Amino acid sequence: MIKINRTPAPPFLVDKTKKWIKETNEAIAYYANNPTKPFKFENYRDKKVKLALEKIFSKCAYCESVYQASSDGDIEHFRPKGAIAEIKQKPGYYWLANDWENLLLSCQHCNQQRKHKIYGKEKVETQGKKDQFPVKDEKKRMKGPGDSFAKEEKVRLLINPCIEDPDDHFTYHEELPVMIPKTEMAKKSIRIYALTRHKLIVERTKVRVHLFQQMQQVKLALENWNRIPDDPKLKAAYQLANDILLGFARPNKPYAGMCRYYIRKFFKENNLA
């Protein structure tokens, strides 16, 4: 997981004359009458919304897997609209169903609840976000559009990569590309987003192997350059090897958060800038 810079809401989504604001207002009026059936939201699925999100989320917002090779990715409501699992409440944060800040793109494994083999666990477990949204203090949880968003933000327990910097919350195992929590938010997020599922670790391992191979190329190129420091070709070879290594950490690359951790560690151990 890496920090994601979210752009402002696209104009169509905040235009009061368009269907997204109208649908939100309809939902608020609908739930004011305590209905027995859920309101049916349709407009967040509009292709325009998906295209706008794809400009920000080129991979899963949570696990950083590139979903477009096998699926289009799920439009994920960070605060779930249909229900809140922790308090068995329906609906959920329905007034945020079309809110730009509440919409992300994620893979199906992070967004939906599925059975996974989990690192360190013998039995298969059901993990994935779905309707989960834990908070530290239920008294500060929002119940409706008039409640304080700021108060709930202070007790939120899930990491939002558009707000928090995941580097402050996660580290990685030294031998396997397994995320290790540094905070309570990280611990909750790892479980709810299923970030230690076996298949994810397998895919991270493939990238980690290539990453560590490139680290060896950097060390070799540096050793050659140190032997003949005035040779411009050896200097260029080192710079190229280093640039390739840093390429693993680019925001659009899969598992960039993991790669950044190991690259920082590599640079520190080898006294590299």
C-alpha positions as CSV (number, residue, x, y, z in Angstrom):
1,M,0.0,0.0,0.0
2,I,1.3,3.5,-0.9
3,K,0.1,7.0,-0.4
4,I,-2.2,8.0,-3.3
5,N,-2.8,11.6,-4.3
6,R,-6.4,12.0,-5.0
7,T,-7.4,14.7,-7.5
8,P,-10.5,17.0,-6.8
9,A,-13.9,15.6,-7.7
10,P,-14.8,15.7,-11.3
11,P,-17.2,18.5,-12.1
12,F,-20.1,16.2,-13.1
13,L,-20.1,14.5,-9.7
14,V,-20.6,17.7,-7.7
15,D,-22.9,19.4,-10.1
16,K,-26.3,19.8,-8.4
17,T,-28.1,19.5,-11.7
18,K,-26.7,16.1,-12.5
19,K,-27.9,12.7,-11.5
20,W,-25.3,11.9,-8.8
21,I,-26.3,14.7,-6.4
22,K,-30.0,14.1,-7.2
23,E,-29.7,10.4,-6.4
24,T,-28.0,11.2,-3.1
25,N,-30.8,13.6,-2.1
26,E,-33.4,11.0,-3.1
27,A,-31.7,8.5,-0.9
28,I,-31.6,10.9,2.1
29,A,-35.3,11.6,1.7
30,Y,-36.0,7.9,1.2
31,Y,-34.3,6.8,4.4
32,A,-35.9,9.6,6.4
33,N,-39.1,7.5,6.3
34,N,-37.6,4.4,7.8
35,P,-38.2,2.1,4.8
36,T,-38.0,-1.7,5.0
37,K,-36.2,-2.1,1.7
38,P,-32.9,-0.7,0.7
39,F,-32.5,2.2,-1.7
40,K,-31.1,1.1,-5.0
41,F,-28.1,3.1,-6.0
42,E,-27.1,3.0,-9.7
43,N,-25.2,6.1,-10.6
44,Y,-21.9,5.4,-8.9
45,R,-21.5,2.6,-11.4
46,D,-21.6,5.0,-14.4
47,K,-18.7,4.6,-16.8
48,K,-17.8,8.3,-16.3
49,V,-17.1,7.6,-12.6
50,K,-15.1,4.5,-13.3
51,L,-12.9,6.3,-15.9
52,A,-12.3,9.2,-13.4
53,L,-11.2,6.7,-10.7
54,E,-8.9,4.8,-13.1
55,K,-6.9,8.0,-13.6
56,I,-6.0,7.8,-9.9
57,F,-6.1,4.1,-9.2
58,S,-4.1,2.3,-11.8
59,K,-4.0,-0.7,-9.4
60,C,-5.8,-1.9,-6.3
61,A,-5.8,0.9,-3.7
62,Y,-5.1,-1.5,-0.9
63,C,-2.9,-4.4,-2.1
64,E,-1.4,-2.7,-5.2
65,S,-2.2,-5.7,-7.5
66,V,-2.7,-4.7,-11.1
67,Y,-6.3,-5.7,-11.5
68,Q,-6.8,-4.8,-15.2
69,A,-5.2,-8.0,-16.5
70,S,-7.9,-10.2,-15.1
71,S,-10.8,-7.8,-14.1
72,D,-11.8,-4.1,-14.2
73,G,-11.5,-3.6,-10.5
74,D,-14.4,-2.9,-8.1
75,I,-15.7,0.6,-7.3
76,E,-15.1,0.5,-3.6
77,H,-17.0,2.6,-1.0
78,F,-14.5,3.2,1.8
79,R,-17.4,3.8,4.1
80,P,-19.8,1.1,3.1
81,K,-23.2,2.3,1.8
82,G,-25.4,-0.7,2.3
83,A,-24.6,-1.9,5.8
84,I,-22.1,-1.6,8.7
85,A,-21.0,-5.1,9.7
86,E,-19.6,-4.2,13.1
87,I,-23.0,-3.0,14.4
88,K,-25.2,-5.1,12.1
89,Q,-26.8,-2.0,10.8
90,K,-28.6,-1.3,7.5
91,P,-28.2,0.9,5.7
92,G,-24.6,2.1,6.0
93,Y,-23.2,5.4,5.0
94,Y,-25.8,5.8,2.2
95,W,-25.4,9.6,1.9
96,L,-21.8,9.0,0.8
97,A,-22.6,6.6,-2.0
98,N,-21.7,9.1,-4.7
99,D,-19.2,11.1,-2.7
100,W,-15.9,11.4,-4.5
101,E,-13.8,11.2,-1.4
102,N,-15.5,7.9,-0.5
103,L,-14.9,6.1,-3.8
104,L,-11.8,4.1,-4.6
105,L,-10.9,1.3,-7.0
106,S,-9.8,-2.0,-5.5
107,C,-9.4,-5.7,-6.5
108,Q,-12.1,-8.1,-5.8
109,H,-10.1,-9.9,-3.2
110,C,-9.6,-6.8,-1.1
111,N,-13.2,-5.5,-1.6
112,Q,-15.2,-8.7,-1.4
113,Q,-15.3,-11.3,1.3
114,R,-13.8,-14.6,0.1
115,K,-12.1,-17.6,1.6
116,H,-8.3,-17.3,1.7
117,K,-5.3,-19.2,2.9
118,I,-3.7,-16.7,5.2
119,Y,0.0,-16.4,6.1
120,G,0.6,-17.9,9.6
121,K,-2.8,-19.5,9.8
122,E,-3.5,-23.2,9.4
123,K,-7.2,-22.9,8.5
124,V,-8.7,-21.1,5.6
125,E,-10.3,-17.8,6.6
126,T,-13.0,-15.5,5.2
127,Q,-11.4,-12.1,4.7
128,G,-12.1,-9.0,2.6
129,K,-13.7,-5.7,3.4
130,K,-17.3,-5.8,2.1
131,D,-19.4,-3.9,4.8
132,Q,-16.7,-3.6,7.5
133,F,-15.7,-0.2,8.9
134,P,-14.4,-0.5,12.4
135,V,-14.0,2.5,14.8
136,K,-12.6,2.9,18.2
137,D,-15.6,4.5,19.8
138,E,-19.1,3.7,18.5
139,K,-20.5,6.8,20.1
140,K,-18.6,8.8,17.5
141,R,-19.8,6.8,14.5
142,M,-21.9,8.7,12.1
143,K,-25.5,7.6,11.9
144,G,-26.7,10.1,9.3
145,P,-25.8,12.9,7.0
146,G,-26.1,15.5,9.8
147,D,-23.5,13.8,12.1
148,S,-19.9,14.9,12.5
149,F,-17.6,13.5,10.0
150,A,-14.6,15.0,11.8
151,K,-15.4,13.2,15.0
152,E,-15.6,9.8,13.3
153,E,-12.4,10.4,11.4
154,K,-10.6,10.6,14.8
155,V,-11.7,7.1,15.7
156,R,-11.5,5.5,12.3
157,L,-9.5,2.2,12.3
158,L,-9.1,1.5,8.6
159,I,-6.2,3.1,6.7
160,N,-7.3,5.2,3.7
161,P,-4.3,5.4,1.3
162,C,-5.6,8.8,0.1
163,I,-5.3,10.2,3.6
164,E,-2.7,8.3,5.6
165,D,0.8,7.5,4.5
166,P,1.1,3.7,4.7
167,D,4.8,4.0,5.3
168,D,3.9,5.2,8.8
169,H,1.9,2.1,9.5
170,F,3.5,-0.9,7.8
171,T,6.9,-2.6,7.6
172,Y,7.8,-6.0,5.9
173,H,9.2,-9.3,7.0
174,E,12.9,-9.6,6.2
175,E,12.6,-13.0,4.5
176,L,9.2,-13.0,3.0
177,P,7.2,-10.1,1.5
178,V,4.7,-10.2,4.3
179,M,3.3,-6.9,5.7
180,I,3.9,-6.3,9.4
181,P,1.7,-3.8,11.3
182,K,3.2,-1.0,13.2
183,T,-0.1,0.5,14.4
184,E,-3.6,-0.5,15.4
185,M,-4.9,0.8,12.2
186,A,-2.4,-1.3,10.2
187,K,-3.4,-4.4,12.1
188,K,-7.1,-3.9,11.4
189,S,-6.4,-3.0,7.8
190,I,-4.2,-6.1,7.1
191,R,-7.0,-8.4,8.3
192,I,-10.0,-6.5,6.7
193,Y,-8.3,-6.0,3.3
194,A,-6.9,-9.6,3.4
195,L,-3.3,-8.3,2.9
196,T,-1.6,-11.5,4.0
197,R,-3.5,-13.8,1.7
198,H,-1.3,-16.6,0.2
199,K,-1.9,-15.7,-3.4
200,L,-1.0,-12.1,-2.8
201,I,2.3,-13.1,-1.1
202,V,3.1,-15.4,-4.0
203,E,2.7,-12.5,-6.5
204,R,4.7,-10.1,-4.2
205,T,7.5,-12.8,-4.0
206,K,7.9,-12.8,-7.8
207,V,8.4,-9.0,-7.8
208,R,10.7,-9.3,-4.8
209,V,13.0,-11.8,-6.6
210,H,13.5,-9.4,-9.5
211,L,14.0,-6.5,-7.1
212,F,16.8,-8.3,-5.2
213,Q,18.4,-9.4,-8.4
214,Q,18.5,-5.7,-9.5
215,M,20.0,-4.8,-6.1
216,Q,22.9,-7.2,-6.9
217,Q,23.3,-5.5,-10.3
218,V,23.6,-2.1,-8.5
219,K,26.2,-3.5,-6.1
220,L,28.2,-5.0,-8.9
221,A,28.1,-1.8,-11.0
222,L,29.1,0.2,-7.9
223,E,32.1,-2.0,-7.2
224,N,33.3,-1.7,-10.9
225,W,32.9,2.0,-10.8
226,N,34.8,2.3,-7.4
227,R,37.8,0.4,-9.0
228,I,38.0,3.0,-11.8
229,P,36.2,6.1,-10.5
230,D,37.2,8.2,-13.5
231,D,35.7,5.9,-16.1
232,P,32.5,7.6,-17.4
233,K,31.1,4.3,-18.8
234,L,31.3,2.6,-15.4
235,K,29.6,5.6,-13.8
236,A,26.8,5.5,-16.4
237,A,26.4,1.7,-15.9
238,Y,26.0,2.3,-12.2
239,Q,23.5,5.1,-12.7
240,L,21.5,3.0,-15.1
241,A,21.4,0.0,-12.7
242,N,20.3,2.4,-9.9
243,D,17.6,3.9,-12.1
244,I,16.2,0.5,-12.9
245,L,16.1,-0.3,-9.2
246,L,14.3,2.9,-8.4
247,G,11.8,2.1,-11.1
248,F,10.4,-0.7,-8.9
249,A,9.2,2.0,-6.5
250,R,7.3,4.1,-9.0
251,P,3.6,4.8,-8.0
252,N,2.2,2.8,-11.0
253,K,4.3,-0.3,-10.3
254,P,2.8,-3.3,-8.5
255,Y,3.7,-3.6,-4.9
256,A,5.6,-0.3,-4.9
257,G,5.1,0.0,-1.1
258,M,7.0,-3.3,-0.5
259,C,9.7,-2.3,-3.0
260,R,10.2,1.1,-1.4
261,Y,10.7,-0.6,2.0
262,Y,13.4,-3.0,0.7
263,I,15.1,-0.3,-1.4
264,R,15.4,2.0,1.6
265,K,16.9,-0.8,3.6
266,F,19.3,-1.6,0.8
267,F,20.5,2.0,0.5
268,K,21.0,2.3,4.2
269,E,23.0,-0.9,4.5
270,N,25.2,0.0,1.6
271,N,25.6,3.7,2.5
272,L,24.0,4.8,-0.8
273,A,22.1,8.1,-1.3
